Amino acid sequence: MKILSLFITVAALLGSAAIAADAPTAQFVRISLSGKNRVLTLAEVEVISGGKNIAPKGKATQSSVGSSGNPERAIDGNKDPDFKKGGQTHTSQGKDAGEPWWELDLGSPQKIEKIQIWNRGGLHERLDGFNLELLDKKQQSVYARGKNPGPDGSITFEFTGDTVISIAGHDGKAQTVPILSADVPVGYRDPTPFAFAKGDKIAIIGNGLADRMQHDGWMETFLQVANPDDELVFRNLSLSGDRIDHYPRSKGFMPMDDYLRQVEADVVFAFFGYNEAYAGPKGLAEFEDQKWHQPLPCG
């Protein structure tokens, strides 16, 4: 996918949804959340090596303990999604020196074939964007996958050359894996000069300016006239209330990352800044950070 920088835009690069990982050998399994004042809760973590779950033989620790959610609960065999059933970990909000984390020491390096993580029922979105990292005996990273979706059930990572990710509900039934995001590489810029390819599908996202283009399609008209042989297709997905990191929709509406995949966008025109401007000068730094780091979906 190509992203064309227009006015105030989100710059992003789409990449693979999986990282090559051929059964990594690791001694530590680490799960963490980026950002402060977040709560990390896990119902269960299984680590499969040699076809067996070796997690219960390890030693679990975490950054802090809240609501009696001791780290050992994630390897006690209790996968019940109800927190009141006493089988879930829980860090203490605001008590972590940095970002909340949970870690399992397997005692010695092990060849890891699969990791399955069960989330709590209700508040499952707390786990959104979690990081999974495997470390060797010197605690050097041998595998890392960030910004993973918080499942309303369980998420499984199978290491078979590529990381195969699957999600199931608390009932065990398979669910669709959400788009996994990729950060914009440092120093990335759109290719110049920009050129459409024949048959490109252009998705338009943004707030007020983009939304008005659904009523007056002047930009589409000009681009079609300027590129008569390219057979361009436009899909306007914007609403006036949208922001870079927030797309308010009715319950059940397709998330924006899935929507972009659904329309098979090759090029994204992104128009943001008006709504974000209401934060005033104090919000400029945050907007600049979002503008260059907000991920678009992998597809």
Sequence and secondary structure as in RCSB ss.txt:
>XXXX:A:sequence
MKILSLFITVAALLGSAAIAADAPTAQFVRISLSGKNRVLTLAEVEVISGGKNIAPKGKATQSSVGSSGNPERAI
DGNKDPDFKKGGQTHTSQGKDAGEPWWELDLGSPQKIEKIQIWNRGGLHERLDGFNLELLDKKQQSVYARGKNPG
PDGSITFEFTGDTVISIAGHDGKAQTVPILSADVPVGYRDPTPFAFAKGDKIAIIGNGLADRMQHDGWMETFLQV
ANPDDELVFRNLSLSGDRIDHYPRSKGFMPMDDYLRQVEADVVFAFFGYNEAYAGPKGLAEFEDQKWHQPLPCG
>XXXX:A:secstr
 EEE  SS        SS EESS EEEEEEEE SSSS     SEEEEEETTEE GGGSEEEES   TT  GGGGG
SS   S GGGS      TTT SSS EEEEEEEEEEE  EEEEE  SSSGGGGTTEEEEEE TT  EEEEEEEE  
 SEEEEEEESEEEEEEEEETTS EE     EE   TT    SS    TT EEEEEESHHHHHTTT  HHHHHHHH
H TTS  EEEE   TT BTTB    TT   HHHHHHHTT SEEEEE STGGGGG GGGHHHHHHHHHH  EE  
